[in-house]
Amino acid sequence: MVTAPFARVAVLGLGLVGGSLARLLRERGVDVVGQDVDGATVAAAGAVGLRATTSVAEAVDGADLVVLAVPLRAMRATAAELARSLGPDATLTDVGSVKGPVRHAVEAVGLGERYVGAHPMAGTEQSGFAASTADLLAGAPWAVTVPAAPDRLARLLHLITGTLGGTAAVLADDVHDEAAALISHVPHVLATQLLNAVAGAPVRDAALGLAAGSFRDGTRVAYTDPGRTEAMVTENAAWVAPALRKAIRDLESVVAALETNAPVHGFFQAADAVRELGRPGTRADLVAALPVALEGDWPSRLASECASGAVVVALTPAEALLAR
């Protein structure tokens, strides 16, 4: 099993996440080159010591890992361009927040067998290379999706859990996309609606003057680039739409209860079991307890364990170590 770190990485797209990944890889001693269609972004990357170019072909020359970090709506065009210049042994991954559409894009240009889907679960409401920082992805949790060639999957897991110091949940595309809809995409929609509600209210200025923690926390992601949020939500429409319908039904029930003085206790207590688990987003309580041998159909075994909440915390030449 090949688990050595990648010798050279090309990051295509130097926005918030792509720029942060390139910075972190360089900080960790990896030979990395960035690419972006915007000359000013390339210049900004060069100014902080990153090798960067506007040419896809130049960026991927000699790379054994290529990361698609372009906007979701540019994935198809970038994949098509990449197909003409990708080296014969290079692995292809991405950092997109939706996995199914990206897999379709790379498969359409004949790169499906090279592809290992990935999504770092980190970000801010800011965008662009100027907002990027190595700290954003250092130690971050990632989702990594299957199907994937076992040797390519192992190398990417080694990079994430070793070089980048993170964890990885190995999941099927549809499991990732449904989960991402619930914990990322729908919250973006609801945060936007909260902001919209205030923006259109006759007491807008008074409300904004009174706004404090709950409004700030509830609307944080609504301050991101709305075009980026729109693309993320529409690309995952198959999972976002039913989740929003359930949210609408739940809220309509609360409205009906409030208008008729009926109990609303059930709505506010429905997530008690989740509250007991504590707030998500910390690795502090992870305990490595489950080794999975890298033999047979081990990617499916990881996907099964990770679908029930486990994450990969380390990889050895012989096994993956999981924690809960």
C-alpha positions as CSV (number, residue, x, y, z in Angstrom):
1,M,0.0,0.0,0.0
2,V,1.4,3.4,-1.0
3,T,1.0,5.9,1.8
4,A,3.9,8.2,1.3
5,P,3.2,12.0,1.2
6,F,2.7,13.6,-2.2
7,A,5.9,15.0,-3.6
8,R,4.4,18.0,-5.4
9,V,0.9,19.5,-5.0
10,A,-0.9,21.9,-7.4
11,V,-3.8,23.9,-6.0
12,L,-6.1,25.3,-8.8
13,G,-7.9,28.3,-7.4
14,L,-6.4,30.5,-4.7
15,G,-9.5,31.8,-2.9
16,L,-10.2,31.5,0.8
17,V,-9.9,27.7,1.0
18,G,-7.5,27.1,-1.9
19,G,-5.2,29.9,-0.7
20,S,-5.3,28.6,2.9
21,L,-4.4,25.0,1.7
22,A,-1.5,26.3,-0.4
23,R,-0.2,28.3,2.5
24,L,-0.5,25.4,4.9
25,L,1.2,22.9,2.5
26,R,4.1,25.3,2.1
27,E,4.3,25.8,5.8
28,R,4.5,22.0,6.3
29,G,7.3,21.7,3.8
30,V,5.4,20.4,0.8
31,D,6.4,21.5,-2.7
32,V,3.3,23.4,-3.8
33,V,2.3,25.6,-6.7
34,G,-0.9,27.6,-6.9
35,Q,-2.9,28.6,-9.9
36,D,-5.6,31.2,-10.4
37,V,-7.2,32.9,-13.4
38,D,-6.9,36.3,-11.7
39,G,-3.4,37.9,-12.2
40,A,-3.8,40.1,-9.2
41,T,-4.4,37.0,-7.0
42,V,-1.3,35.3,-8.5
43,A,0.7,38.4,-7.7
44,A,-0.6,38.5,-4.2
45,A,0.4,34.8,-3.7
46,G,3.8,35.5,-5.0
47,A,4.2,38.4,-2.6
48,V,3.9,36.1,0.3
49,G,6.3,33.5,-1.1
50,L,4.0,31.1,-2.9
51,R,4.8,29.9,-6.4
52,A,1.8,30.7,-8.5
53,T,0.8,31.0,-12.1
54,T,-2.3,31.7,-14.2
55,S,-1.6,28.6,-16.3
56,V,-3.3,25.3,-15.4
57,A,-0.8,23.4,-17.5
58,E,2.2,25.0,-15.9
59,A,0.8,24.5,-12.4
60,V,0.1,20.8,-12.8
61,D,3.4,20.0,-14.6
62,G,5.1,17.4,-12.4
63,A,2.4,17.4,-9.7
64,D,1.3,14.1,-8.2
65,L,-1.7,15.6,-6.5
66,V,-3.9,18.3,-8.1
67,V,-6.5,20.0,-5.9
68,L,-9.6,21.6,-7.6
69,A,-10.3,24.7,-5.4
70,V,-12.1,26.7,-8.0
71,P,-15.7,27.8,-7.5
72,L,-18.3,25.1,-8.0
73,R,-19.7,26.7,-11.1
74,A,-16.2,26.5,-12.7
75,M,-15.5,22.9,-11.9
76,R,-16.6,21.5,-15.3
77,A,-14.6,23.9,-17.3
78,T,-11.5,23.5,-15.1
79,A,-11.8,19.7,-15.2
80,A,-12.0,19.8,-19.0
81,E,-8.9,22.0,-19.2
82,L,-7.1,19.8,-16.6
83,A,-7.8,16.6,-18.7
84,R,-5.5,17.9,-21.4
85,S,-2.5,18.4,-19.1
86,L,-2.8,16.1,-16.1
87,G,0.2,13.8,-15.7
88,P,-0.5,10.0,-16.2
89,D,-0.1,9.1,-12.5
90,A,-1.4,12.2,-10.7
91,T,-4.3,12.0,-8.2
92,L,-7.1,14.5,-8.4
93,T,-9.0,15.8,-5.5
94,D,-11.0,18.9,-4.6
95,V,-12.2,21.1,-1.7
96,G,-15.8,21.6,-2.9
97,S,-18.7,21.6,-0.5
98,V,-20.7,19.3,-2.7
99,K,-19.4,16.0,-3.9
100,G,-21.8,14.4,-6.4
101,P,-21.7,17.2,-9.0
102,V,-17.9,17.4,-8.8
103,R,-17.6,13.7,-9.4
104,H,-19.9,14.0,-12.4
105,A,-17.7,16.8,-13.8
106,V,-14.4,14.8,-13.5
107,E,-16.0,11.6,-14.8
108,A,-17.3,13.5,-17.8
109,V,-13.7,14.3,-18.9
110,G,-12.4,10.9,-18.2
111,L,-10.7,11.6,-14.9
112,G,-13.1,9.6,-12.6
113,E,-10.5,6.9,-11.8
114,R,-8.0,9.5,-10.6
115,Y,-10.5,11.3,-8.3
116,V,-10.8,11.2,-4.5
117,G,-13.4,13.7,-3.4
118,A,-12.6,15.9,-0.3
119,H,-14.1,18.7,1.6
120,P,-12.3,20.5,4.5
121,M,-14.9,21.4,7.1
122,A,-13.6,24.9,7.8
123,G,-14.3,28.4,6.5
124,T,-15.2,31.9,7.3
125,E,-17.7,34.5,6.0
126,Q,-14.8,36.1,4.1
127,S,-13.5,35.2,0.7
128,G,-10.5,35.6,-1.6
129,F,-6.8,35.0,-1.2
130,A,-6.4,38.0,1.1
131,A,-8.6,36.3,3.7
132,S,-6.7,33.0,3.4
133,T,-4.4,31.7,6.2
134,A,-2.6,28.5,7.0
135,D,-4.4,28.4,10.4
136,L,-7.8,27.9,8.7
137,L,-7.0,24.3,7.7
138,A,-4.4,23.3,10.3
139,G,-5.9,20.4,12.2
140,A,-9.2,20.7,10.4
141,P,-11.7,17.9,10.0
142,W,-12.2,16.7,6.4
143,A,-14.7,14.6,4.6
144,V,-13.2,12.3,2.0
145,T,-15.5,10.4,-0.3
146,V,-15.7,7.0,-2.0
147,P,-15.6,5.3,-4.4
148,A,-11.9,5.9,-4.9
149,A,-8.9,3.8,-5.9
150,P,-7.5,2.4,-2.6
151,D,-3.9,3.5,-3.2
152,R,-5.0,7.1,-4.0
153,L,-7.4,7.2,-1.1
154,A,-4.6,6.0,1.3
155,R,-2.2,8.7,0.1
156,L,-4.8,11.5,0.6
157,L,-5.7,10.2,4.0
158,H,-2.0,10.2,4.9
159,L,-1.7,13.8,3.8
160,I,-4.7,14.9,5.7
161,T,-4.1,13.1,9.0
162,G,-0.3,13.4,8.9
163,T,1.0,16.4,7.1
164,L,-2.1,18.6,7.7
165,G,-2.7,17.2,11.2
166,G,-6.5,16.8,10.6
167,T,-9.1,14.1,10.8
168,A,-11.0,12.5,7.9
169,A,-14.5,11.1,7.7
170,V,-14.7,8.7,4.8
171,L,-18.2,8.8,3.3
172,A,-20.2,8.0,0.2
173,D,-20.9,11.0,-2.0
174,D,-24.6,11.1,-1.1
175,V,-24.0,10.7,2.6
176,H,-21.6,13.6,2.5
177,D,-24.0,15.8,0.4
178,E,-27.0,15.1,2.6
179,A,-25.0,15.8,5.8
180,A,-23.5,19.0,4.3
181,A,-27.0,20.1,3.4
182,L,-28.0,19.8,7.1
183,I,-25.0,21.3,8.8
184,S,-23.8,23.8,6.2
185,H,-26.1,24.6,3.3
186,V,-29.4,24.9,5.0
187,P,-27.8,27.0,7.8
188,H,-26.6,29.4,5.1
189,V,-30.1,29.7,3.7
190,L,-31.6,30.3,7.2
191,A,-28.9,32.8,8.1
192,T,-29.7,34.7,4.8
193,Q,-33.4,34.7,5.6
194,L,-32.7,36.1,9.1
195,L,-30.7,38.9,7.5
196,N,-33.4,39.4,4.8
197,A,-36.1,39.7,7.4
198,V,-34.3,42.5,9.2
199,A,-33.3,44.2,5.9
200,G,-37.0,44.5,4.9
201,A,-38.4,45.4,8.3
202,P,-39.7,48.9,9.0
203,V,-37.8,48.8,12.3
204,R,-34.5,47.8,10.6
205,D,-32.3,50.5,12.0
206,A,-33.6,50.1,15.5
207,A,-33.2,46.3,15.3
208,L,-29.7,46.5,14.0
209,G,-28.8,48.9,16.8
210,L,-30.1,46.4,19.4
211,A,-28.6,43.3,17.7
212,A,-26.1,41.3,19.8
213,G,-24.9,37.8,20.2
214,S,-27.8,35.7,19.0
215,F,-28.3,37.8,15.8
216,R,-24.6,38.0,15.2
217,D,-24.1,34.2,15.5
218,G,-27.2,33.4,13.6
219,T,-26.3,35.6,10.6
220,R,-22.5,35.2,10.5
221,V,-22.5,33.1,7.3
222,A,-25.0,35.4,5.6
223,Y,-22.2,38.0,5.3
224,T,-20.2,35.8,3.0
225,D,-20.2,36.3,-0.8
226,P,-23.9,35.7,-1.7
227,G,-22.9,34.4,-5.1
228,R,-20.8,31.7,-3.5
229,T,-23.6,30.7,-1.2
230,E,-26.1,30.6,-4.1
231,A,-23.8,28.3,-6.1
232,M,-23.3,26.0,-3.1
233,V,-27.0,25.7,-2.4
234,T,-28.1,25.2,-6.0
235,E,-25.4,22.6,-6.7
236,N,-26.8,20.6,-3.8
237,A,-30.4,21.3,-4.5
238,A,-31.4,17.6,-4.3
239,W,-30.6,17.5,-0.6
240,V,-31.1,21.1,0.4
241,A,-34.7,21.3,-0.9
242,P,-36.2,18.5,1.2
243,A,-34.3,19.7,4.3
244,L,-35.7,23.2,3.8
245,R,-39.2,21.7,3.3
246,K,-39.0,20.0,6.7
247,A,-37.8,23.2,8.3
248,I,-40.7,25.1,6.7
249,R,-43.2,22.4,8.0
250,D,-41.7,22.7,11.5
251,L,-41.8,26.5,11.5
252,E,-45.4,26.4,10.2
253,S,-46.3,24.2,13.1
254,V,-44.8,26.6,15.6
255,V,-46.6,29.5,13.9
256,A,-49.9,27.6,14.1
257,A,-49.3,26.8,17.7
258,L,-48.5,30.4,18.6
259,E,-51.5,31.7,16.9
260,T,-53.8,29.3,18.7
261,N,-52.1,29.3,22.1
262,A,-51.2,25.6,21.7
263,P,-48.1,24.1,23.3
264,V,-44.7,24.5,21.5
265,H,-42.8,22.4,24.0
266,G,-42.1,19.6,21.5
267,F,-40.4,21.9,19.1
268,F,-38.0,23.3,21.6
269,Q,-37.2,20.0,23.2
270,A,-36.9,17.8,20.1
271,A,-33.1,18.0,19.9
272,D,-32.4,17.2,23.6
273,A,-30.5,14.1,22.7
274,V,-28.2,16.1,20.5
275,R,-27.7,18.8,23.2
276,E,-26.5,16.1,25.5
277,L,-23.7,15.2,23.1
278,G,-22.3,18.7,23.5
279,R,-21.5,21.3,20.9
280,P,-19.8,19.9,17.7
281,G,-16.5,20.9,16.2
282,T,-13.9,19.7,18.7
283,R,-11.4,16.9,18.6
284,A,-10.6,17.0,22.3
285,D,-12.7,13.9,23.2
286,L,-11.6,11.7,20.3
287,V,-10.1,8.4,21.4
288,A,-8.4,6.1,18.9
289,A,-9.9,2.7,19.5
290,L,-10.6,1.0,16.1
291,P,-7.8,-0.1,13.8
292,V,-9.0,-1.1,10.3
293,A,-6.5,-3.2,8.3
294,L,-5.7,-1.8,4.8
295,E,-6.7,-5.0,3.1
296,G,-9.7,-6.3,1.1
297,D,-12.4,-3.7,0.6
298,W,-11.1,-1.4,3.4
299,P,-12.5,1.8,1.9
300,S,-16.1,0.4,2.3
301,R,-15.3,-0.6,5.9
302,L,-14.1,3.0,6.6
303,A,-17.2,4.4,5.0
304,S,-19.5,2.2,7.1
305,E,-17.7,3.2,10.4
306,C,-17.6,6.9,9.5
307,A,-21.2,7.0,8.5
308,S,-21.9,6.2,12.2
309,G,-19.7,9.0,13.5
310,A,-16.1,7.6,13.4
311,V,-13.2,9.6,11.9
312,V,-9.8,8.5,10.7
313,V,-7.1,10.1,12.9
314,A,-4.0,8.4,11.6
315,L,-2.8,6.0,8.9
316,T,0.1,3.5,9.1
317,P,1.4,1.3,6.2
318,A,-0.9,-1.5,7.5
319,E,-4.0,0.1,9.0
320,A,-6.2,3.1,9.5
321,L,-6.8,4.2,13.0
322,L,-10.3,5.4,13.8
323,A,-11.7,7.3,16.7
324,R,-15.1,8.4,18.0
